[in-house]
Amino acid sequence: MQASTRLDEGLLGTSGMSVVGLIDARAPHRANIKHTLGTLYDVSAFGDSNEALSWIRKAQPALVILDEDVKPMSCQSTLEAILRIPEDKRPILVCTSAEPDSKFLPLARQRGAAATLPKPFTR
């Protein structure tokens, strides 16, 4: 199944929109992405990777955007925790980084992220 189809058919939030999770340590970035995607998706944003993982297991979002800058778990540990979720319950994963020469983005792609995006990106 195509990632876009999975997102379109993903679990719906109370708003009737697909549920998306965002994990990023930077509050301004979380607010910007939540604002941008909020008209199309039901977005829940987290600055704490542990809180996000707990939410992902309960909410089963259609998509998770994982930034390289996460705490308290590292981005790689958070990525691996998401990848351990059974495939039929695992969200589509998009990874981001503000570092142009990030080692995380190629690793994320190799491990199964649907897409990677270097920052900054705009609408």
For each residue, the residues with C-beta under 8 A, 3 or more apart:
1: 5 6
2: 5 6
3: 6 7 92 114 115
4: 7 8
5: 1 2 8 9
6: 1 2 3 9 10 62 92
7: 3 4 10 18 62 63 92
8: 4 5 18
9: 5 6 62
10: 6 7 18 19 61 62 63 91 92
11: 18 19 59 60 61 62
12: 15 16 17 18 19 42
13: 16 17 18 19 42
14: 42
15: 12 42
16: 12 13
17: 12 13 40 41 42
18: 7 8 10 11 12 13 41 42 61 62 63
19: 10 11 12 13 41 42 44 59 60 61 62 63
20: 37 41 42 43 44 61 62 63 64 65
21: 43 44 45 46 52 55 56 59 61 63 64 65 91
22: 30 33 34 37 43 44 45 46 64 65
23: 45 46 49 52 64 65 66 67 70 78
24: 29 30 33 45 46 47 65 67 69 70 96
25: 47 67 69 70 71
26: 29 30 47 67 69
27: 30 31 47
28: 31 32
29: 24 26 32 33 67 119
30: 22 24 26 27 33 34 45 46 47
31: 27 28 34 35 45
32: 28 29 35 36
33: 22 24 29 30 36 37 43 45 65
34: 22 30 31 37 38 43 45
35: 31 32 38
36: 32 33 123
37: 20 22 33 34 40 41 43
38: 34 35 41 43
39:
40: 17 37
41: 17 18 19 20 37 38 63
42: 12 13 14 15 17 18 19 20
43: 20 21 22 33 34 37 38
44: 19 20 21 22 55 59 61
45: 21 22 23 24 30 31 33 34
46: 21 22 23 24 30 49 51 52 55
47: 24 25 26 27 30 71
48: 51 52 71 72
49: 23 46 52 53 70 71 72 73 77 78
50: 53 54 72 73
51: 46 48 54 55
52: 21 23 46 48 49 55 56 64 70 78
53: 49 50 56 57 73 78 81 82
54: 50 51 57 58
55: 21 44 46 51 52 58 59
56: 21 52 53 59 60 61 64 82 85 91
57: 53 54 60 85
58: 54 55
59: 11 19 21 44 55 56
60: 11 19 56 57 89 91
61: 10 11 18 19 20 21 44 56 64 91
62: 6 7 9 10 11 18 19 20 91 92
63: 7 10 18 19 20 21 41 91 92 93 94
64: 20 21 22 23 52 56 61 82 91 92 93 94
65: 20 21 22 23 24 33 94 95 96
66: 23 70 75 78 79 82 93 94 95 96 108 113
67: 23 24 25 26 29 70 75 95 96 97 98
68: 75 95 96 97 98 99 102 104 105
69: 24 25 26 75 97 98
70: 23 24 25 49 52 66 67 73 74 75 78
71: 25 47 48 49
72: 48 49 50
73: 49 50 53 70 77 78 81
74: 70 77 78
75: 66 67 68 69 70 78 79 95 104 108
76: 79 80 104 107
77: 49 73 74 80 81
78: 23 49 52 53 66 70 73 74 75 81 82
79: 66 75 76 82 83 93 95 107 108 111 113
80: 76 77 83 84 111
81: 53 73 77 78 84 85
82: 53 56 64 66 78 79 85 90 91 93
83: 79 80 90 93 111 112
84: 80 81
85: 56 57 81 82 89 90 91
86: 89 90
87: 90
88:
89: 60 85 86
90: 82 83 85 86 87 93
91: 10 21 56 60 61 62 63 64 82 85
92: 3 6 7 10 62 63 64 114
93: 63 64 66 79 82 83 90 108 112 113 114
94: 63 64 65 66 113 114 115 116 117
95: 65 66 67 68 75 79 104 105 108 109 113 115 116 117
96: 24 65 66 67 68 116 117 118 119 121
97: 67 68 69 102 104 105 116 118 119
98: 67 68 69 118 119 120
99: 68 102 104 118
100: 118
101:
102: 68 97 99 105 106 118
103: 106 107
104: 68 75 76 95 97 99 107 108
105: 68 95 97 102 108 109 116 118
106: 102 103 109 110 116
107: 76 79 103 104 110 111
108: 66 75 79 93 95 104 105 111 112 113 116
109: 95 105 106 113 115 116
110: 106 107
111: 79 80 83 107 108
112: 83 93 108
113: 66 79 93 94 95 108 109 116
114: 3 92 93 94
115: 3 94 95 109
116: 94 95 96 97 105 106 108 109 113
117: 94 95 96 121
118: 96 97 98 99 100 102 105 121
119: 29 96 97 98
120: 98
121: 96 117 118
122:
123: 36
